[in-house]
Amino acid sequence: MSTVGRLIDHVGIFVTDIAASRRFYVAVLGALGLSIEENGEDFWCDEFYVSPKRNSPVSCLHLCFQAADETMVRAFYEAGLAAGGRDNGAPGLRPYHDRYFGAFLLDPDGNNIEAVYHGPVTRTADAIEITRID
């Protein structure tokens, strides 16, 4: 049994310094109330996977995590800065829509990592449960 979100099954990135990336993602995900799992050098949180570069190029992407409120967006930003992230947009309202409250950081490899709060919402489900049919 596993759970999935809506469109993306998973996202994986390849990084140059796995220890620096682990520090950064443990900090920012922890600020969002999440934790990582790991196996060897690889680590993940739900559908987000981080691996050392090995024979793959370093990733360059924008990835946005959902936050439960504006306080959590601010905590994400501060935790990321303290863990080696670089500012790419302090917490605040953005023009994308009238309640879009986000913060942007660059991770150790320069990926644009964001946390956003869209205001109060109601979810139809936390996740979808998948059961294998044999």
C-alpha positions as CSV (number, residue, x, y, z in Angstrom):
1,M,0.0,0.0,0.0
2,S,1.2,3.5,-0.8
3,T,-0.2,7.0,-1.1
4,V,0.0,9.4,-4.0
5,G,-0.9,13.0,-4.6
6,R,-2.5,14.4,-7.8
7,L,-0.3,14.7,-10.8
8,I,3.3,13.8,-9.9
9,D,4.2,10.3,-8.6
10,H,7.5,11.5,-7.3
11,V,10.3,14.1,-7.8
12,G,13.9,13.2,-7.5
13,I,16.9,15.6,-7.5
14,F,20.6,14.9,-7.8
15,V,23.0,17.0,-5.7
16,T,26.7,17.6,-5.4
17,D,27.0,17.5,-1.6
18,I,24.6,15.0,-0.1
19,A,25.5,16.0,3.5
20,A,24.9,19.7,2.9
21,S,21.6,18.9,1.1
22,R,20.6,16.6,4.0
23,R,21.2,19.4,6.5
24,F,19.2,21.9,4.4
25,Y,16.2,19.6,3.7
26,V,16.1,18.2,7.3
27,A,15.8,21.9,8.4
28,V,13.2,23.1,5.9
29,L,11.1,20.0,6.0
30,G,11.2,19.9,9.7
31,A,10.0,23.5,9.8
32,L,7.0,22.2,7.8
33,G,6.3,19.4,10.3
34,L,7.9,16.7,8.0
35,S,10.8,14.4,8.4
36,I,13.1,12.4,6.1
37,E,13.7,8.7,5.7
38,E,17.0,7.5,4.4
39,N,18.8,4.5,2.9
40,G,22.5,4.8,2.5
41,E,23.2,8.3,1.0
42,D,19.8,8.7,-0.5
43,F,17.0,10.3,1.5
44,W,13.3,11.2,0.9
45,C,10.2,12.7,2.3
46,D,6.9,11.4,0.9
47,E,7.3,11.8,-2.9
48,F,10.5,13.9,-2.8
49,Y,13.8,12.0,-3.3
50,V,17.4,13.4,-3.0
51,S,20.4,11.4,-4.2
52,P,24.1,12.2,-4.8
53,K,25.0,13.2,-8.3
54,R,26.8,9.9,-9.2
55,N,26.7,9.8,-13.0
56,S,23.7,12.1,-13.4
57,P,23.9,15.8,-13.8
58,V,23.0,18.1,-10.9
59,S,19.3,19.1,-11.0
60,C,18.1,22.6,-11.5
61,L,14.4,23.1,-10.6
62,H,11.8,24.9,-8.7
63,L,10.0,22.9,-6.1
64,C,7.3,24.2,-3.8
65,F,6.2,22.7,-0.5
66,Q,2.8,23.4,1.0
67,A,2.7,25.1,4.4
68,A,-0.2,25.0,6.9
69,D,0.0,28.7,7.7
70,E,2.1,31.9,7.3
71,T,4.0,31.1,10.5
72,M,5.2,27.8,8.9
73,V,6.3,29.6,5.8
74,R,8.4,32.0,7.9
75,A,9.8,29.0,9.9
76,F,10.8,27.3,6.7
77,Y,12.6,30.4,5.5
78,E,14.5,30.9,8.7
79,A,15.4,27.2,9.1
80,G,16.6,27.1,5.5
81,L,18.9,30.1,6.0
82,A,20.3,28.7,9.2
83,A,21.0,25.4,7.4
84,G,23.0,26.9,4.5
85,G,20.2,28.0,2.1
86,R,20.4,31.3,0.4
87,D,17.7,33.9,0.2
88,N,15.7,34.0,-3.0
89,G,12.6,35.8,-1.7
90,A,11.7,36.6,1.9
91,P,8.3,35.5,3.3
92,G,5.5,37.7,2.0
93,L,2.5,38.0,-0.2
94,R,3.0,37.4,-3.9
95,P,1.0,38.7,-6.9
96,Y,0.0,35.2,-8.1
97,H,-3.3,35.5,-6.2
98,D,-4.5,37.6,-3.3
99,R,-3.7,35.0,-0.6
100,Y,-0.4,33.6,-2.0
101,F,2.1,33.8,0.9
102,G,5.4,32.3,0.0
103,A,9.1,32.3,0.7
104,F,11.9,31.2,-1.6
105,L,15.4,29.8,-0.9
106,L,18.2,28.4,-3.0
107,D,19.4,25.0,-1.7
108,P,23.1,24.1,-1.7
109,D,23.0,23.3,-5.4
110,G,20.9,26.4,-6.4
111,N,17.5,24.8,-6.7
112,N,14.7,27.3,-6.1
113,I,12.9,25.8,-3.1
114,E,9.6,27.5,-1.9
115,A,7.1,27.1,0.8
116,V,3.6,28.5,0.2
117,Y,0.4,29.1,2.1
118,H,-2.7,29.7,0.0
119,G,-5.0,30.8,2.9
120,P,-7.6,28.7,4.5
121,V,-8.7,25.7,2.3
122,T,-10.6,22.5,2.6
123,R,-9.0,19.4,1.1
124,T,-11.1,16.6,-0.4
125,A,-8.5,14.1,0.8
126,D,-5.1,14.1,2.4
127,A,-3.8,11.5,-0.1
128,I,-5.1,8.7,-2.2
129,E,-4.5,5.2,-1.0
130,I,-3.3,2.7,-3.6
131,T,-3.8,-1.1,-3.0
132,R,-2.1,-3.5,-5.3
133,I,-4.5,-5.9,-7.2
134,D,-2.9,-9.3,-7.9
